[in-house]
Amino acid sequence: MKNEFSLKKLINNYYLITDNQPEASNIFVYLNKGQALVIDSGVSKKNLKQFISSKFKIKKIKITLTHVHFDHIGGLKYFKPSEVFLPKQIKNNLKNKKNWALEYITDKETQKLFKNLSLNSILYQNSEGNLKIFKIINALGHTNESVMFFDKQNKVLITGDSLYSGKPYCFFYNSSKTNFIKTLNKIKNLKFNYILPGHGKILNRKAALSTIDNWIKALKAKKL
């Protein structure tokens, strides 16, 4: 039986956790002075927080999200309300399961994970906080609550599903092609060296800019 999670060191103090479940997203961890910030939480059939604590031997962990689709939010249930930081628009959309895109789950085990999932204990106690080195950038398009996290110091941009090495998904009820194109152009103007995406491999600047051009063409040409 394969491990639930696998861990890979990236650049500087960034790590990639791969949630080895169907339909799961990338999970990123940023370490700073004995603390960890987790961005997105995958499907997380097993305890994501416990895995992080055991691997890094730390107890101070915060977690946030790029958007509220099911493949990014599953691990939230393992964290205390005081450990969860959510930008306002993400917190608001997370309250309504309509925004979780549950109808797109095809794996039966994943469907079971979310059938009775409640995040009320987090949503109604959580307050916004300060992510310090990260600038939160609105990234409307894939969804209307999507954000990106920009580490200007290390020139790292965490994009969620606003950019990755695949095709753009813009068919959800709260998607917008016009806003998606604006977000992609916004990314082009940021001084990043690396993209840490919601799915797939890490992108350097050259690969990211090429992907952006391809996505803009696709968004303009098709009804996504």
C-alpha positions, 0 to 999 in steps of 0.5 A: 500500500502506498504512503498517503503523502510524499515530501520533496524539498524545493527551493529555499525553505519550500517543500512540496507534499504530494497527496497520493490520492486521486484528484488531489492538489499540490500542497506546499509548506514554507518553513520559517523560524521553526514555524510552517505555513501550509498552502492548500490541503489536498484531499487528505484522506489521512491526517495532513497536520500529523504528517507535517508535524512528524516530518518537520518536528514542529508544532507551530503550523498555519494553513491557508487556501488558494481557493475552495475547490474540494481537491484543495480543502480536504485537509483543513479538518485536521487543523484547529481554528486558530491554525487556519488563516483564510482571506475574507472572500475564501472564507465566505465562499467556503461556507457554501458547499456549492462552491466546492465543485463536488459534482466534479469528483469522479473517484468514489473514495474521494466522494465518500470523504466529502459526503459529510464533511463539515468545516463549520468549527473552522469557519465560524471561529476563524479570524483573518491574520497576517501571513508576513512575507506573503503578499496576497493577490486576488486572482479572479478567473478560475473562481471568484475567490481565488488568490495567489501568494507572492513571496517577493523576497524569494521571488516565488509565486504560489498560484493554485489553479490560476496557472499550472502546466496543463489547460485552464479550467474556466467552466465553473458557475463562478468562473470568468474568462475575462477575469482569468485573462486579467489575472494571467496578465497580472502574473506576467508583470510580477517579478517571480522566478518560480511558480508553485502551482496547484497541480503538476510540476514547478515552473520556472519563469520561462516555462510560466510565461509560455504557459500564460501565452498558451492559456490566454490564446485558449481562453480567447478561442474557446468557451471554457 
